[in-house]
């Protein structure tokens, strides 16, 4: 791809070609994990590394929510048991 220039940066030399649209891309515009344009052909304009970070944050939020529910149920159980013990 020596003579081709990036479609987004005409002053930069292309290092790869998008697998989806076939346009020449520089290192800044190419996502090697997917082989697509970072700004045009990658789904939702999100690179694969950003997508993985998003998945990790969602998993972390779910884990925190589950732990909060378990904590709340524990406090509820302790208060019910305490009320039963103190009622006698």
Helices and strands as residue ranges (DSSP letters): E 16-17, E 24-25, E 30-31, E 36-37, G 43-45, H 48-86
